[in-house]
Amino acid sequence: MREYHYSVDRDGRVFHDDTEIVDAAVLRFFLLAMQRTPDDRYLVVCQGEQNWFRAADTPFVIQRLRADADNGRLRAIDLVLAGNYRERLDPASLEIENDQLFCRVRRGAFQARFGRIAMQQLAPYLRESEGGLILLLDGATYQIRQR
């Protein structure tokens, strides 16, 4: 079985042998087919080939947001990851660890980290409270947990 090795940088860009993978369909396939192995590595199996992914924390990096806002009120947030893969934010899954914001994706199976641009887009909807940060979304307040 052939093996390939990829790296994912802090901005969610995927590289193979120092060459960035830019094909959106390939990137979406990788994110949708990715599995976590029992030894805590990331793997995509495709046509009998093993594609291994290495990342500092997670290969799922939210690159930007698509916000549905009405008169300054945030109604929903779609997360945009590599290859323009989109998924609706589950605000109850938000967590902070080491000054980085994370949430769950792929029906809670994986942790995704908010990249720099996504954080800038989300910042206007975050507030400080006695318990830490909160997100104001569609008339509800979501406490962001510390991990």
DAJO-V970345 format. One record per pair of residues at least 4 apart in sequence whose C-alpha atoms are under 8 Angstrom apart, sorted by the first residue. I is the first residue (numbers start at 1). GAP is how many residues later the second one is. If there is no record, write none. Layout:
i->I gap->GAP
i->I gap->GAP
//
This chain:
i->1 gap->47
i->1 gap->48
i->1 gap->49
i->2 gap->46
i->2 gap->47
i->2 gap->48
i->3 gap->46
i->3 gap->47
i->3 gap->48
i->3 gap->49
i->4 gap->12
i->4 gap->45
i->4 gap->46
i->4 gap->47
i->4 gap->48
i->5 gap->11
i->5 gap->12
i->5 gap->46
i->5 gap->47
i->5 gap->48
i->5 gap->49
i->6 gap->8
i->6 gap->9
i->6 gap->10
i->6 gap->11
i->6 gap->45
i->6 gap->46
i->6 gap->47
i->6 gap->48
i->7 gap->7
i->7 gap->8
i->7 gap->9
i->7 gap->46
i->7 gap->47
i->7 gap->48
i->8 gap->4
i->8 gap->5
i->8 gap->6
i->8 gap->7
i->8 gap->45
i->8 gap->46
i->8 gap->47
i->8 gap->48
i->8 gap->51
i->9 gap->4
i->9 gap->5
i->9 gap->46
i->9 gap->47
i->10 gap->45
i->10 gap->46
i->10 gap->51
i->10 gap->105
i->11 gap->50
i->11 gap->52
i->11 gap->104
i->11 gap->105
i->12 gap->47
i->12 gap->48
i->12 gap->49
i->12 gap->50
i->12 gap->51
i->12 gap->69
i->12 gap->70
i->12 gap->103
i->13 gap->7
i->13 gap->8
i->13 gap->69
i->14 gap->6
i->14 gap->7
i->14 gap->8
i->14 gap->13
i->15 gap->4
i->15 gap->5
i->15 gap->6
i->16 gap->4
i->16 gap->5
i->21 gap->6
i->22 gap->5
i->22 gap->61
i->23 gap->4
i->23 gap->60
i->24 gap->4
i->24 gap->58
i->24 gap->59
i->24 gap->60
i->25 gap->4
i->25 gap->58
i->26 gap->4
i->26 gap->57
i->27 gap->4
i->27 gap->55
i->27 gap->56
i->28 gap->4
i->28 gap->54
i->28 gap->55
i->28 gap->56
i->28 gap->57
i->29 gap->4
i->30 gap->4
i->30 gap->14
i->31 gap->29
i->31 gap->51
i->31 gap->54
i->32 gap->74
i->33 gap->11
i->33 gap->12
i->34 gap->8
i->34 gap->9
i->34 gap->10
i->34 gap->11
i->35 gap->7
i->35 gap->8
i->35 gap->9
i->36 gap->4
i->36 gap->5
i->36 gap->6
i->36 gap->7
i->37 gap->4
i->37 gap->5
i->37 gap->6
i->41 gap->11
i->41 gap->12
i->41 gap->13
i->42 gap->10
i->42 gap->11
i->42 gap->12
i->43 gap->7
i->43 gap->8
i->43 gap->9
i->43 gap->10
i->44 gap->6
i->44 gap->7
i->44 gap->8
i->45 gap->4
i->45 gap->5
i->45 gap->6
i->46 gap->4
i->46 gap->5
i->53 gap->6
i->54 gap->5
i->55 gap->4
i->58 gap->53
i->58 gap->54
i->58 gap->55
i->59 gap->53
i->60 gap->21
i->60 gap->50
i->60 gap->51
i->60 gap->52
i->60 gap->53
i->61 gap->20
i->61 gap->21
i->61 gap->51
i->61 gap->52
i->61 gap->53
i->61 gap->54
i->62 gap->17
i->62 gap->18
i->62 gap->19
i->62 gap->20
i->62 gap->50
i->62 gap->51
i->62 gap->52
i->62 gap->53
i->62 gap->56
i->63 gap->16
i->63 gap->17
i->63 gap->18
i->63 gap->19
i->63 gap->51
i->63 gap->52
i->63 gap->53
i->63 gap->54
i->63 gap->55
i->64 gap->15
i->64 gap->16
i->64 gap->17
i->64 gap->51
i->64 gap->53
i->64 gap->54
i->64 gap->55
i->64 gap->57
i->65 gap->12
i->65 gap->13
i->65 gap->14
i->65 gap->15
i->65 gap->53
i->65 gap->56
i->65 gap->57
i->66 gap->11
i->66 gap->12
i->66 gap->13
i->66 gap->14
i->67 gap->7
i->67 gap->8
i->67 gap->9
i->67 gap->10
i->67 gap->11
i->68 gap->6
i->68 gap->7
i->68 gap->8
i->68 gap->9
i->69 gap->4
i->69 gap->5
i->69 gap->6
i->69 gap->7
i->70 gap->4
i->70 gap->5
i->73 gap->64
i->73 gap->65
i->73 gap->66
i->74 gap->51
i->74 gap->62
i->74 gap->63
i->74 gap->64
i->75 gap->62
i->75 gap->63
i->75 gap->64
i->76 gap->12
i->76 gap->13
i->76 gap->61
i->76 gap->62
i->77 gap->11
i->77 gap->12
i->78 gap->8
i->78 gap->9
i->78 gap->10
i->78 gap->11
i->79 gap->7
i->79 gap->8
i->79 gap->9
i->79 gap->10
i->80 gap->4
i->80 gap->5
i->80 gap->6
i->80 gap->7
i->81 gap->4
i->81 gap->5
i->87 gap->18
i->87 gap->19
i->89 gap->14
i->89 gap->16
i->90 gap->4
i->90 gap->13
i->90 gap->14
i->90 gap->15
i->91 gap->12
i->91 gap->44
i->91 gap->51
i->92 gap->50
i->92 gap->51
i->92 gap->52
i->93 gap->9
i->93 gap->10
i->93 gap->11
i->94 gap->7
i->94 gap->8
i->94 gap->9
i->94 gap->10
i->94 gap->49
i->94 gap->50
i->94 gap->51
i->95 gap->6
i->95 gap->7
i->95 gap->8
i->95 gap->49
i->95 gap->50
i->95 gap->51
i->95 gap->52
i->96 gap->4
i->96 gap->5
i->96 gap->6
i->96 gap->48
i->96 gap->49
i->96 gap->50
i->96 gap->51
i->97 gap->4
i->97 gap->5
i->97 gap->49
i->97 gap->50
i->100 gap->13
i->100 gap->14
i->101 gap->12
i->101 gap->13
i->101 gap->18
i->102 gap->9
i->102 gap->10
i->102 gap->11
i->102 gap->12
i->103 gap->8
i->103 gap->9
i->103 gap->10
i->103 gap->11
i->104 gap->4
i->104 gap->5
i->104 gap->6
i->104 gap->7
i->104 gap->8
i->105 gap->4
i->105 gap->5
i->105 gap->6
i->105 gap->7
i->106 gap->4
i->114 gap->4
i->114 gap->5
i->115 gap->4
i->116 gap->4
i->117 gap->4
i->118 gap->4
i->119 gap->4
i->120 gap->4
i->122 gap->4
i->125 gap->10
i->125 gap->11
i->125 gap->12
i->126 gap->7
i->126 gap->8
i->126 gap->9
i->126 gap->10
i->127 gap->6
i->127 gap->7
i->127 gap->8
i->127 gap->9
i->128 gap->4
i->128 gap->5
i->128 gap->6
i->129 gap->4
i->129 gap->5
i->131 gap->12
i->132 gap->11
i->132 gap->12
i->132 gap->13
i->133 gap->10
i->133 gap->11
i->134 gap->7
i->134 gap->8
i->134 gap->9
i->134 gap->10
i->135 gap->6
i->135 gap->7
i->135 gap->8
i->135 gap->9
i->136 gap->4
i->136 gap->5
i->136 gap->6
i->137 gap->4
i->137 gap->5
//
